[in-house]
Structure formats: structure tokens, C-alpha cells
């Protein structure tokens, strides 16, 4: 079997991890993988150690990447095309409308209107399968018109070896943070939708009350300039540390005590999976995507969602000390992460998904969701 992994500029650390896990763990005698990108400059920074074929789009239009993808497809005869973003899916469909089966991986249930429009158009123009990282992702896709039978839930994999190696590197020392300091981290990418305003507000207030807290803000986004302005009011000035792309998010997680998810819109839960595995307490409003994995006082700290970001900030601030000392919750969460987010299972389920597609059976056949859903 030969599979083409097609990436675009919407891909981030979650897609990087999933693709590299497959490249590392697929038996090349059974599944041979080729990686290509319609936004090669972005992907070069995302996957610097991977050979990526350039199939660039022109003028920002995915369809204009079709000739390059078509040439690559004709040269290598792919059995499966795996798109890791909506633009990549549109480019793949334009290039090979009636040939290789198309798999589309979706991590974020809060898809934009434009991305959803693309996915619906791709589905209407030919058979495609959706690999959903969570049940909430599948539900949101189906609510907006995607065929339920074309969706399968494949949980992301957490590599405990990566966590051990990152712990050995001591990322607190790299960041110049004292070992005893209280460290929070925000999800990557940092956005208003993801609750960064509430996280910064809570951190600033907690620091004002005398705590030596630091908030790590990894990655980059269109909201970054406004977030920096908000953080400029923090006292002390180094309460909020913008790490940008200097470190990989999954490694930076090992420097934290608590992951703050401050938004009220459904978000990707891959960061929560890694926090659970790293022994980092998750503090979040009880939104559907989060409650799919966490229960208050069992394996995380949840609170009633408030529309106002400042009120959510107060809720977070009031629970930070408790989150820092929640050793029992972290122990339960780590054990569940070990059971639910196995890298081997995630890779095997993707292989099963490919087999199901080529065999013409239901995509979710023999793919069981290991997560215990508690709402």
C-alpha cells in the first residue's frame, strides 16, 4: 500500500506528531508513505527532518496545486491520499477526483465556516473518509452535513518516551524558571477562542496576589499582537512568557504544573491528552469537548462556563492553587492517558482505517474508541 500525506499551512503540532508517528511506526514493507505539501515553506519549518515533496498552490488557491499533485500521483500510484487540512483536501480532490481514496484528518471541532464549506464540497465531489480525533469532532461534522458513516474516531497518540526525554532535558532550566516556581501553560496555538485572555487575566491576578506564577504561551497566531498588549500589563513583567516556536509544545508541557484551557468554544483535545500523560493538571470550563475526557475532581478541575472572559479568568484564578496541589487527580489522569492515547493503537487504527477504505467496508469497522466518555 502506498499513501500520500498531504499537508498545508493550517497544519500544526498535532498534525506533525501524527504524521511522524506513522512514518516511524508503519512497516514500510506494508505501508509506504510519501509526504507532500501545498504550502512547502510552512511545512519545511513544521517537519524540518522529513523529506517533503513540494506541490505548491498558486495565489492561495488549493485547486492550483492540482497539477503538481496529479503529476506526483501518476508517478507513484498512491492507494490512499491522507489530507491533514481542509485546503489540502480540496487540492487532493481537484487533482485526483476519481482515483485514490481520500482520508481527511480533523482535530478541531470548531471548524471555520470556510473550512466547513470546503469539506462539504469535497464530500459532494467524490468519496472521502473523515478521521476524527474525538467524538465531539465527529458530532460537529455530522451536525453540519458530513455523512456519519464516513466518519471514524481515531484518538491521537501520546509518546511517553518523548515525555521522559523532555523531562531529562529540564525545560524549566532552558526557560530560566526556578524549579519551585508555579508554571501554567496555554494550548498551542494561542488564540482568543482558545481562552488566552482568561488565562492571562488569571495569571496576572494570581501574581498580583503574591504568587510566583509563570504562564507559558507557545506558538503563534493572528491574535498574538493583541495578546502581547494584554500581557504587557502583567506584574511582574515576566509573569507571561511567550515562547513562540522555540520549543515543541509536547516537550514544553513537561515544564508545567497546570494546563489552562480558558475558552467556551469546543477545542481540540490533543493538548489535554498530553497534559494528562505529563502529570499536568487540566483546568478548564466544562465544555463538551473537554468533558468528553475529563470529570471534575476525578481527573481534572472543571467549572461552569461563563460568557465573560474576565469572569472565567476569576474562576481560573480561584482554582490555581488547588490545581497545583491536585496530585491525586494527576495520578488518575496519567493512568487514563496511558490506556486511551497509545501511539501504537493510534497508528494501528489508522492502518485499519486504510484497510477498511480499500476493502469498501464501513470506515469505523474494527476501530473501537478506547476513551471513556463522561459528560
Secondary structure, DSSP 4 states (H G I P E B T S, - for coil): -EEEEEE-TT--HHHHHHHHHHHHHS-TTT-EEEEEESSHHHHHHH-TTS-EEE---BTTBGGGGHHHHHHHHHHH--SEEEESSHHHHHHHHHH-TTSSEEEEEE--SS--HHHHHHHHHHHHTS-EEEEESSHHHHHHHHHTT--GGGEEE-PPPB-HHHHHHHHHH-HHHHHT--TTSEEEEE-SS--TTTTHHHHHHHHHHHHHTT--EEEEEES--TTHHHHHHHHTT-SSGGGEEEEETSS-HHHHGGG-SEEEE--SS----HHHHHHHHHT-EEEEE--HHHHTT--BTTTBEEE---SSHHHHHHHHHHHHHHHHT-HHHHHHHHHHHHHH-BHHHHHHHHHHHHHHHHHTS-TTTT----PPP--
